[in-house]
Structures are given as C-alpha cells and as structure tokens.
Amino acid sequence: MDCIEKVSPFQTGTPVIPENFEGRKEIIKECTLGLRQAIEGNAQHFFITGKRGMGKTSLATYLNEIAKKRYKMIGVHVFNDGVHTTEQLIIQIIERILNEIECETWSNKIYKKFRDNIESAGLFGVSIKFKPKDENLIDNVKDNFASFLVDLVNNFEDKSGIFIIIDDINGLTENPEFANWYKSFADDLATNYRNKSPIAFMLTGYPEKIESLYNHQPSVNRIFKHKYLSPLHNNEIKDFYIKIFDRLAIEIQEDALNSMIYYSSGLPTMMQEIGEGIFWINDDKIITKDTALLGIIRAGKEIGLKYLKPVLDSSIRSDKYLSIFNKLGSYFLKHSGDDYSFRKKDFTANLNENENKVFSDFLIKARKLGIIEFTGAKKSGQYKFTNNLYGLYFAIISLNTT
C-alpha cells in the first residue's frame, strides 16, 4: 500500500481512544464497581498513579466513557496542566461542566445560576467560558463545594450523577492548601450528604505527588481508592499487537512478536510507538523479525526526541557522556528486566579508562537533570532511570551498534 494511503491505527503522544484501549481489566472492574456505588449516592474518590508512559490519561478517558454510556453520568475531564491553585481548578471544573451539559434539554436552568458569569466563545472546542465577575463567588463555591455539587446534580433531569476527572494534579500538590481543602470537601460529602451524593472524583498524578499530598495532610490518604498502574503483562501486549495488525490483515511472525513484546517493556506509550514504527516500515502482509527490529529502532529514536532530548543539556550531551548512556543501553539488553536499574560497582567493568574517569561526574550530572536517581540507600550505589522510557531508549538505540 502506498504510504500516502496508509492511516496508522496507533496513537502516539495522545491518550488512546476508548475503542482501542487494552488491558487494565482488574482496575477497570474495581473502578466501575466504584462508579456503581457513586450513582447509588455514595461519593467515590479514586487516585490513579504510575510513572510516565503507563497510560494514566488513557485509562481515565476510558473510564469516563463507561461513566457516560453505562451509568448515564455527566463526565467531566479536566486537564490540569499548569494549574497550581484550588480556585483555578474550581473555575476549570465549572467551565467543563457547563460545556458538557450544553446539549441537554435541561441545561438552561443551570445556566441561569451562572448567567452573569458565562459567555459564549465558540473557539477551540469550548463554546462556553466561565468568567466569574464577583470575586466572592469562587470563594463561596470553594468553601461549600460539596453542597454546590450536590445541588448541581439534583438539577440533572435524566442523568444519574457526575464523574469528574482531574488529570495531572502535579502542580496542585506543591501547596498544602489543596490537600487540606480536598480532605474537607470529601469529609463534607461523606458526613452531610451520605446516600445523597452521586458524585465520583478521579485524580491522576505521579507516585511522588500522592506522597506530597500525604505529607501535607496525612488523612488525605484514606479518602482515595488507590490504583497504581504497573507495567502491562506480556499477554496483554501480545493481544494488543495481534488485534491491531489482524484488523489490517497483517500477520506477525512469532520471533518478531516476541521482540515487540520485549522492547515494549510493559509501557503502553512504548507499545504504541513500536506499533507505529513497524506500521510505517512494513510494506507487505507479514511482519518479520528484521522488520520488527527496524520499527523498534525507529520507535526508540522517537522516544529520545519526545521524552529525553528536552531533559538533556549541553553539559551531558558530550560524546564522553553519551558513550556511557549507550553502554547502559547495551548493559540492559544483557541484563533483562523492566526496572532499568544498575549497581555502580557492577557497571564500571563495562567502561573504558576515559569513561571511568568521568563516571562519578556523569552520575552527579544525570541525577541533577532528573534522568537517573538512587534506588534504595545512597551508599548502596544502586541507580535507576527516573523514567523507564529513558532506559528503554538507550537499550533500543544500542541495537544500532550491536
């Protein structure tokens, strides 16, 4: 097929659409049971966490679709990049709610409550902008958020409740105010609106961010149903590749499939990149191991451009440091595992004299840039990449030189 006519079924750099979502069956089951509890009037709070590339946003998007279609809830997905205050978050939530209910026959009675604070925009997919004119309005909503939401949901004529996703709370965790506010809000729902609050919240963030919330407010931990996204199982990755390429009537040879599974390393993001790379390189109805490896190398380069290059600076991009990174990649190929960790004293045997001289300096600079970190006690000399995609990138790139 001519490349111009090809349309890739893979999604790189964007959340996976619900129709293409695979895996996480146990977490989905537990969360859907929670949504069922919510529409019965018992508010639910989920926290989805996991490292970069684990598919937190894709999972949240998939569950939002379930909430809307199966449980007839209003689904609100707030992308919280850059928001650092509770007030800004509340404005975002209200604006998304107003846009989600726009096509409902009963929406006017809710719009009337905000009539002096909303305007039509019609730009960038958002047709309604919420701009509170009274500075006391948001403070009042913030202080009474539980009653505000319960009252709002009571005006939903043919909907069973509301599901609010706050995707990426990372900035909010820097200030203890958010942790204290959320605990107060959740406690208010649980005590004053028991059996009367068909409301579910889902927050997503990196593992260290839930730890920050806990440090600010230890009691906040008990509020959430915690769901940690571990690497996908090999059988889930296998099913994904077979399903997608079957749709295209393309067969995958067993040794090619094994390589695709291995280098995906349990990461949904890498799984999509490898599938994309192979899709564009393959030009017939069968994927051989050679084709798979070419696609994997292409995927590795893409990962480097998207995730690693922005982190590196000129001080660590020099040849002497890059050669160490590349040897780390080769090291991981020989010592399989999905944590991309290494012990200093074990790894130095792979270095030449010049690399050994700068290795300690390399470790300091890489740590300062957030590329690697200690794992366990500092004196153990055990390190790992802060992002598995970094280690996977160098492992894949080393295929070009092995």
Contacts in CASP RR format, 6 or more apart in sequence:
PFRMAT RR
TARGET T0000
AUTHOR 0000-0000-0000
METHOD contacts of the structure
MODEL  1
MDCIEKVSPFQTGTPVIPENFEGRKEIIKECTLGLRQAIEGNAQHFFITG
KRGMGKTSLATYLNEIAKKRYKMIGVHVFNDGVHTTEQLIIQIIERILNE
IECETWSNKIYKKFRDNIESAGLFGVSIKFKPKDENLIDNVKDNFASFLV
DLVNNFEDKSGIFIIIDDINGLTENPEFANWYKSFADDLATNYRNKSPIA
FMLTGYPEKIESLYNHQPSVNRIFKHKYLSPLHNNEIKDFYIKIFDRLAI
EIQEDALNSMIYYSSGLPTMMQEIGEGIFWINDDKIITKDTALLGIIRAG
KEIGLKYLKPVLDSSIRSDKYLSIFNKLGSYFLKHSGDDYSFRKKDFTAN
LNENENKVFSDFLIKARKLGIIEFTGAKKSGQYKFTNNLYGLYFAIISLN
TT
1 283 0 8 1.000
3 280 0 8 1.000
6 279 0 8 1.000
6 280 0 8 1.000
8 276 0 8 1.000
8 279 0 8 1.000
8 280 0 8 1.000
9 20 0 8 1.000
9 244 0 8 1.000
9 247 0 8 1.000
9 248 0 8 1.000
9 279 0 8 1.000
10 244 0 8 1.000
10 272 0 8 1.000
10 273 0 8 1.000
10 275 0 8 1.000
10 276 0 8 1.000
10 277 0 8 1.000
10 279 0 8 1.000
11 17 0 8 1.000
11 20 0 8 1.000
11 272 0 8 1.000
12 269 0 8 1.000
12 272 0 8 1.000
12 273 0 8 1.000
12 276 0 8 1.000
12 302 0 8 1.000
13 269 0 8 1.000
13 272 0 8 1.000
13 306 0 8 1.000
15 55 0 8 1.000
15 57 0 8 1.000
15 58 0 8 1.000
15 60 0 8 1.000
15 61 0 8 1.000
16 55 0 8 1.000
16 58 0 8 1.000
16 61 0 8 1.000
16 62 0 8 1.000
16 268 0 8 1.000
16 272 0 8 1.000
17 61 0 8 1.000
18 61 0 8 1.000
18 62 0 8 1.000
18 65 0 8 1.000
20 244 0 8 1.000
21 58 0 8 1.000
21 59 0 8 1.000
21 61 0 8 1.000
21 62 0 8 1.000
22 236 0 8 1.000
22 239 0 8 1.000
22 240 0 8 1.000
22 243 0 8 1.000
23 232 0 8 1.000
23 236 0 8 1.000
23 239 0 8 1.000
23 240 0 8 1.000
24 59 0 8 1.000
24 229 0 8 1.000
24 232 0 8 1.000
27 59 0 8 1.000
27 227 0 8 1.000
27 229 0 8 1.000
28 59 0 8 1.000
28 62 0 8 1.000
28 63 0 8 1.000
28 66 0 8 1.000
30 225 0 8 1.000
30 227 0 8 1.000
31 46 0 8 1.000
31 63 0 8 1.000
31 202 0 8 1.000
31 225 0 8 1.000
31 227 0 8 1.000
32 63 0 8 1.000
32 66 0 8 1.000
32 70 0 8 1.000
34 44 0 8 1.000
34 46 0 8 1.000
34 200 0 8 1.000
34 225 0 8 1.000
35 44 0 8 1.000
35 63 0 8 1.000
35 66 0 8 1.000
35 67 0 8 1.000
35 70 0 8 1.000
35 71 0 8 1.000
35 73 0 8 1.000
35 163 0 8 1.000
35 200 0 8 1.000
36 71 0 8 1.000
37 44 0 8 1.000
38 44 0 8 1.000
38 71 0 8 1.000
38 73 0 8 1.000
38 161 0 8 1.000
38 163 0 8 1.000
38 198 0 8 1.000
38 199 0 8 1.000
38 200 0 8 1.000
39 71 0 8 1.000
39 72 0 8 1.000
39 73 0 8 1.000
39 160 0 8 1.000
39 161 0 8 1.000
39 198 0 8 1.000
40 195 0 8 1.000
40 198 0 8 1.000
41 195 0 8 1.000
41 196 0 8 1.000
41 197 0 8 1.000
41 198 0 8 1.000
41 199 0 8 1.000
42 194 0 8 1.000
42 195 0 8 1.000
42 197 0 8 1.000
43 186 0 8 1.000
43 189 0 8 1.000
43 190 0 8 1.000
43 193 0 8 1.000
43 197 0 8 1.000
43 198 0 8 1.000
43 199 0 8 1.000
43 200 0 8 1.000
43 201 0 8 1.000
44 199 0 8 1.000
44 200 0 8 1.000
44 201 0 8 1.000
44 225 0 8 1.000
45 186 0 8 1.000
45 200 0 8 1.000
45 201 0 8 1.000
45 202 0 8 1.000
45 203 0 8 1.000
45 223 0 8 1.000
45 224 0 8 1.000
45 225 0 8 1.000
46 200 0 8 1.000
46 201 0 8 1.000
46 202 0 8 1.000
46 203 0 8 1.000
46 224 0 8 1.000
46 225 0 8 1.000
46 227 0 8 1.000
47 202 0 8 1.000
47 203 0 8 1.000
47 204 0 8 1.000
47 205 0 8 1.000
47 210 0 8 1.000
47 224 0 8 1.000
47 225 0 8 1.000
47 226 0 8 1.000
47 227 0 8 1.000
48 56 0 8 1.000
48 59 0 8 1.000
48 60 0 8 1.000
48 202 0 8 1.000
48 203 0 8 1.000
48 204 0 8 1.000
48 205 0 8 1.000
48 227 0 8 1.000
48 229 0 8 1.000
49 56 0 8 1.000
49 204 0 8 1.000
49 205 0 8 1.000
49 206 0 8 1.000
49 207 0 8 1.000
49 209 0 8 1.000
49 210 0 8 1.000
49 226 0 8 1.000
49 227 0 8 1.000
49 228 0 8 1.000
49 229 0 8 1.000
50 56 0 8 1.000
50 205 0 8 1.000
50 206 0 8 1.000
50 207 0 8 1.000
50 228 0 8 1.000
50 229 0 8 1.000
51 206 0 8 1.000
51 207 0 8 1.000
51 387 0 8 1.000
51 388 0 8 1.000
52 206 0 8 1.000
52 269 0 8 1.000
52 307 0 8 1.000
52 387 0 8 1.000
52 389 0 8 1.000
53 267 0 8 1.000
53 268 0 8 1.000
53 269 0 8 1.000
53 270 0 8 1.000
53 388 0 8 1.000
53 389 0 8 1.000
54 229 0 8 1.000
54 230 0 8 1.000
54 231 0 8 1.000
54 267 0 8 1.000
54 268 0 8 1.000
54 269 0 8 1.000
55 229 0 8 1.000
55 268 0 8 1.000
55 269 0 8 1.000
56 167 0 8 1.000
56 204 0 8 1.000
56 205 0 8 1.000
56 229 0 8 1.000
57 167 0 8 1.000
57 168 0 8 1.000
57 204 0 8 1.000
58 268 0 8 1.000
59 229 0 8 1.000
60 77 0 8 1.000
60 165 0 8 1.000
60 167 0 8 1.000
60 202 0 8 1.000
60 204 0 8 1.000
61 77 0 8 1.000
63 163 0 8 1.000
63 165 0 8 1.000
63 202 0 8 1.000
64 75 0 8 1.000
64 77 0 8 1.000
64 163 0 8 1.000
64 165 0 8 1.000
67 73 0 8 1.000
67 75 0 8 1.000
67 163 0 8 1.000
67 200 0 8 1.000
68 74 0 8 1.000
68 75 0 8 1.000
68 163 0 8 1.000
71 160 0 8 1.000
71 161 0 8 1.000
71 163 0 8 1.000
72 158 0 8 1.000
72 159 0 8 1.000
72 160 0 8 1.000
72 161 0 8 1.000
73 159 0 8 1.000
73 160 0 8 1.000
73 161 0 8 1.000
73 162 0 8 1.000
73 163 0 8 1.000
73 198 0 8 1.000
73 200 0 8 1.000
74 97 0 8 1.000
74 100 0 8 1.000
74 101 0 8 1.000
74 156 0 8 1.000
74 159 0 8 1.000
74 161 0 8 1.000
74 162 0 8 1.000
74 163 0 8 1.000
75 100 0 8 1.000
75 162 0 8 1.000
75 163 0 8 1.000
75 164 0 8 1.000
75 165 0 8 1.000
76 93 0 8 1.000
76 96 0 8 1.000
76 97 0 8 1.000
76 100 0 8 1.000
76 162 0 8 1.000
76 163 0 8 1.000
76 164 0 8 1.000
76 165 0 8 1.000
77 96 0 8 1.000
77 165 0 8 1.000
77 167 0 8 1.000
78 89 0 8 1.000
78 92 0 8 1.000
78 93 0 8 1.000
78 96 0 8 1.000
78 164 0 8 1.000
78 165 0 8 1.000
78 166 0 8 1.000
78 167 0 8 1.000
79 167 0 8 1.000
79 168 0 8 1.000
80 89 0 8 1.000
80 92 0 8 1.000
80 166 0 8 1.000
80 167 0 8 1.000
80 168 0 8 1.000
80 169 0 8 1.000
80 171 0 8 1.000
80 172 0 8 1.000
81 168 0 8 1.000
82 171 0 8 1.000
83 89 0 8 1.000
83 92 0 8 1.000
83 171 0 8 1.000
83 172 0 8 1.000
84 171 0 8 1.000
84 172 0 8 1.000
84 174 0 8 1.000
84 175 0 8 1.000
85 172 0 8 1.000
85 175 0 8 1.000
85 177 0 8 1.000
85 178 0 8 1.000
86 142 0 8 1.000
86 172 0 8 1.000
86 177 0 8 1.000
86 178 0 8 1.000
86 181 0 8 1.000
87 138 0 8 1.000
87 139 0 8 1.000
87 142 0 8 1.000
89 166 0 8 1.000
89 172 0 8 1.000
89 178 0 8 1.000
90 138 0 8 1.000
90 141 0 8 1.000
90 142 0 8 1.000
90 145 0 8 1.000
91 130 0 8 1.000
91 132 0 8 1.000
91 138 0 8 1.000
93 164 0 8 1.000
93 166 0 8 1.000
94 114 0 8 1.000
94 130 0 8 1.000
94 141 0 8 1.000
95 126 0 8 1.000
95 128 0 8 1.000
95 129 0 8 1.000
95 130 0 8 1.000
97 152 0 8 1.000
97 162 0 8 1.000
98 110 0 8 1.000
98 111 0 8 1.000
98 114 0 8 1.000
98 118 0 8 1.000
98 128 0 8 1.000
98 130 0 8 1.000
99 126 0 8 1.000
99 127 0 8 1.000
99 128 0 8 1.000
101 107 0 8 1.000
101 110 0 8 1.000
101 156 0 8 1.000
102 127 0 8 1.000
102 128 0 8 1.000
104 156 0 8 1.000
104 157 0 8 1.000
104 158 0 8 1.000
104 159 0 8 1.000
105 157 0 8 1.000
106 155 0 8 1.000
106 156 0 8 1.000
106 157 0 8 1.000
106 158 0 8 1.000
109 155 0 8 1.000
110 152 0 8 1.000
110 155 0 8 1.000
111 118 0 8 1.000
114 130 0 8 1.000
116 133 0 8 1.000
116 134 0 8 1.000
117 130 0 8 1.000
117 131 0 8 1.000
117 132 0 8 1.000
117 133 0 8 1.000
117 134 0 8 1.000
117 137 0 8 1.000
118 128 0 8 1.000
118 129 0 8 1.000
118 130 0 8 1.000
118 131 0 8 1.000
119 128 0 8 1.000
119 129 0 8 1.000
119 131 0 8 1.000
120 127 0 8 1.000
120 128 0 8 1.000
120 129 0 8 1.000
121 127 0 8 1.000
121 128 0 8 1.000
121 129 0 8 1.000
132 138 0 8 1.000
141 148 0 8 1.000
142 181 0 8 1.000
145 185 0 8 1.000
145 188 0 8 1.000
146 185 0 8 1.000
146 188 0 8 1.000
146 189 0 8 1.000
146 192 0 8 1.000
146 193 0 8 1.000
146 197 0 8 1.000
147 188 0 8 1.000
147 192 0 8 1.000
147 193 0 8 1.000
149 162 0 8 1.000
149 189 0 8 1.000
149 197 0 8 1.000
149 199 0 8 1.000
150 189 0 8 1.000
150 193 0 8 1.000
150 196 0 8 1.000
150 197 0 8 1.000
150 199 0 8 1.000
152 162 0 8 1.000
153 159 0 8 1.000
153 161 0 8 1.000
153 162 0 8 1.000
153 197 0 8 1.000
153 198 0 8 1.000
153 199 0 8 1.000
156 162 0 8 1.000
160 198 0 8 1.000
161 198 0 8 1.000
161 199 0 8 1.000
162 198 0 8 1.000
162 199 0 8 1.000
162 200 0 8 1.000
163 200 0 8 1.000
163 201 0 8 1.000
163 202 0 8 1.000
164 199 0 8 1.000
164 200 0 8 1.000
164 201 0 8 1.000
164 202 0 8 1.000
165 201 0 8 1.000
165 202 0 8 1.000
165 203 0 8 1.000
165 204 0 8 1.000
166 172 0 8 1.000
166 201 0 8 1.000
166 202 0 8 1.000
166 203 0 8 1.000
166 204 0 8 1.000
167 204 0 8 1.000
168 204 0 8 1.000
168 205 0 8 1.000
169 178 0 8 1.000
169 203 0 8 1.000
169 204 0 8 1.000
169 205 0 8 1.000
169 209 0 8 1.000
170 205 0 8 1.000
170 206 0 8 1.000
170 209 0 8 1.000
171 209 0 8 1.000
172 178 0 8 1.000
173 179 0 8 1.000
173 209 0 8 1.000
173 210 0 8 1.000
173 212 0 8 1.000
173 213 0 8 1.000
173 216 0 8 1.000
174 212 0 8 1.000
175 216 0 8 1.000
176 216 0 8 1.000
176 217 0 8 1.000
178 213 0 8 1.000
178 216 0 8 1.000
179 212 0 8 1.000
179 213 0 8 1.000
179 216 0 8 1.000
179 217 0 8 1.000
179 220 0 8 1.000
180 216 0 8 1.000
180 217 0 8 1.000
182 213 0 8 1.000
182 220 0 8 1.000
182 223 0 8 1.000
183 217 0 8 1.000
183 219 0 8 1.000
183 220 0 8 1.000
183 223 0 8 1.000
186 223 0 8 1.000
189 197 0 8 1.000
189 199 0 8 1.000
203 224 0 8 1.000
207 228 0 8 1.000
210 221 0 8 1.000
210 224 0 8 1.000
210 226 0 8 1.000
213 220 0 8 1.000
213 221 0 8 1.000
214 220 0 8 1.000
214 221 0 8 1.000
231 265 0 8 1.000
231 266 0 8 1.000
231 267 0 8 1.000
231 338 0 8 1.000
231 388 0 8 1.000
232 264 0 8 1.000
232 266 0 8 1.000
232 267 0 8 1.000
232 268 0 8 1.000
232 271 0 8 1.000
233 266 0 8 1.000
234 261 0 8 1.000
234 266 0 8 1.000
237 260 0 8 1.000
237 261 0 8 1.000
237 264 0 8 1.000
237 266 0 8 1.000
237 271 0 8 1.000
238 257 0 8 1.000
238 261 0 8 1.000
240 271 0 8 1.000
241 252 0 8 1.000
241 257 0 8 1.000
241 260 0 8 1.000
241 261 0 8 1.000
241 271 0 8 1.000
241 275 0 8 1.000
242 252 0 8 1.000
242 257 0 8 1.000
244 275 0 8 1.000
245 251 0 8 1.000
245 252 0 8 1.000
245 287 0 8 1.000
249 285 0 8 1.000
250 282 0 8 1.000
250 285 0 8 1.000
250 286 0 8 1.000
250 287 0 8 1.000
251 285 0 8 1.000
251 286 0 8 1.000
251 287 0 8 1.000
252 260 0 8 1.000
252 286 0 8 1.000
252 287 0 8 1.000
252 292 0 8 1.000
253 286 0 8 1.000
253 287 0 8 1.000
253 288 0 8 1.000
253 289 0 8 1.000
255 289 0 8 1.000
256 287 0 8 1.000
256 288 0 8 1.000
256 289 0 8 1.000
256 291 0 8 1.000
256 292 0 8 1.000
257 287 0 8 1.000
257 292 0 8 1.000
259 289 0 8 1.000
259 292 0 8 1.000
259 293 0 8 1.000
259 296 0 8 1.000
260 274 0 8 1.000
260 275 0 8 1.000
260 278 0 8 1.000
260 292 0 8 1.000
260 296 0 8 1.000
262 336 0 8 1.000
263 270 0 8 1.000
263 274 0 8 1.000
263 296 0 8 1.000
263 299 0 8 1.000
263 392 0 8 1.000
263 395 0 8 1.000
263 396 0 8 1.000
264 270 0 8 1.000
264 271 0 8 1.000
264 274 0 8 1.000
265 337 0 8 1.000
265 338 0 8 1.000
265 388 0 8 1.000
265 392 0 8 1.000
266 338 0 8 1.000
267 388 0 8 1.000
267 389 0 8 1.000
267 392 0 8 1.000
269 303 0 8 1.000
269 389 0 8 1.000
270 299 0 8 1.000
270 303 0 8 1.000
270 389 0 8 1.000
270 392 0 8 1.000
273 299 0 8 1.000
273 300 0 8 1.000
273 302 0 8 1.000
273 303 0 8 1.000
274 295 0 8 1.000
274 296 0 8 1.000
274 299 0 8 1.000
275 295 0 8 1.000
275 299 0 8 1.000
276 299 0 8 1.000
276 302 0 8 1.000
277 295 0 8 1.000
277 296 0 8 1.000
277 298 0 8 1.000
277 299 0 8 1.000
277 302 0 8 1.000
278 287 0 8 1.000
278 291 0 8 1.000
278 292 0 8 1.000
278 294 0 8 1.000
278 295 0 8 1.000
278 296 0 8 1.000
280 295 0 8 1.000
280 298 0 8 1.000
281 291 0 8 1.000
281 294 0 8 1.000
281 295 0 8 1.000
281 298 0 8 1.000
282 291 0 8 1.000
293 399 0 8 1.000
296 396 0 8 1.000
296 399 0 8 1.000
297 396 0 8 1.000
297 397 0 8 1.000
297 399 0 8 1.000
297 400 0 8 1.000
299 396 0 8 1.000
300 392 0 8 1.000
300 393 0 8 1.000
300 396 0 8 1.000
300 397 0 8 1.000
301 397 0 8 1.000
303 389 0 8 1.000
303 392 0 8 1.000
303 393 0 8 1.000
303 396 0 8 1.000
304 393 0 8 1.000
307 387 0 8 1.000
307 389 0 8 1.000
307 390 0 8 1.000
307 393 0 8 1.000
308 371 0 8 1.000
308 389 0 8 1.000
308 390 0 8 1.000
308 393 0 8 1.000
311 369 0 8 1.000
311 370 0 8 1.000
311 371 0 8 1.000
311 390 0 8 1.000
312 369 0 8 1.000
312 371 0 8 1.000
313 369 0 8 1.000
315 365 0 8 1.000
316 362 0 8 1.000
316 365 0 8 1.000
316 366 0 8 1.000
316 369 0 8 1.000
316 371 0 8 1.000
320 354 0 8 1.000
320 355 0 8 1.000
320 358 0 8 1.000
321 358 0 8 1.000
321 362 0 8 1.000
321 365 0 8 1.000
323 355 0 8 1.000
324 351 0 8 1.000
324 355 0 8 1.000
324 358 0 8 1.000
324 359 0 8 1.000
324 362 0 8 1.000
325 394 0 8 1.000
326 394 0 8 1.000
326 397 0 8 1.000
326 398 0 8 1.000
326 401 0 8 1.000
327 347 0 8 1.000
327 350 0 8 1.000
327 351 0 8 1.000
327 355 0 8 1.000
327 398 0 8 1.000
328 342 0 8 1.000
328 347 0 8 1.000
328 391 0 8 1.000
328 394 0 8 1.000
329 391 0 8 1.000
329 394 0 8 1.000
329 395 0 8 1.000
329 397 0 8 1.000
329 398 0 8 1.000
330 350 0 8 1.000
330 395 0 8 1.000
330 398 0 8 1.000
330 401 0 8 1.000
330 402 0 8 1.000
331 342 0 8 1.000
331 347 0 8 1.000
331 350 0 8 1.000
332 340 0 8 1.000
332 342 0 8 1.000
332 391 0 8 1.000
332 394 0 8 1.000
332 395 0 8 1.000
333 395 0 8 1.000
333 398 0 8 1.000
333 399 0 8 1.000
333 402 0 8 1.000
335 342 0 8 1.000
338 388 0 8 1.000
339 375 0 8 1.000
339 384 0 8 1.000
339 388 0 8 1.000
340 384 0 8 1.000
340 385 0 8 1.000
340 388 0 8 1.000
340 390 0 8 1.000
340 391 0 8 1.000
340 392 0 8 1.000
340 395 0 8 1.000
341 375 0 8 1.000
341 382 0 8 1.000
341 383 0 8 1.000
341 384 0 8 1.000
341 385 0 8 1.000
342 382 0 8 1.000
342 383 0 8 1.000
342 384 0 8 1.000
343 380 0 8 1.000
343 381 0 8 1.000
343 382 0 8 1.000
343 383 0 8 1.000
344 359 0 8 1.000
344 363 0 8 1.000
344 381 0 8 1.000
344 382 0 8 1.000
344 383 0 8 1.000
345 381 0 8 1.000
348 356 0 8 1.000
348 359 0 8 1.000
351 359 0 8 1.000
363 372 0 8 1.000
363 383 0 8 1.000
366 372 0 8 1.000
367 373 0 8 1.000
367 374 0 8 1.000
370 386 0 8 1.000
371 385 0 8 1.000
371 386 0 8 1.000
371 387 0 8 1.000
371 390 0 8 1.000
372 383 0 8 1.000
372 384 0 8 1.000
372 385 0 8 1.000
372 386 0 8 1.000
372 390 0 8 1.000
373 383 0 8 1.000
373 384 0 8 1.000
373 385 0 8 1.000
373 386 0 8 1.000
374 380 0 8 1.000
374 381 0 8 1.000
374 382 0 8 1.000
374 383 0 8 1.000
375 382 0 8 1.000
375 383 0 8 1.000
375 384 0 8 1.000
376 382 0 8 1.000
385 391 0 8 1.000
END
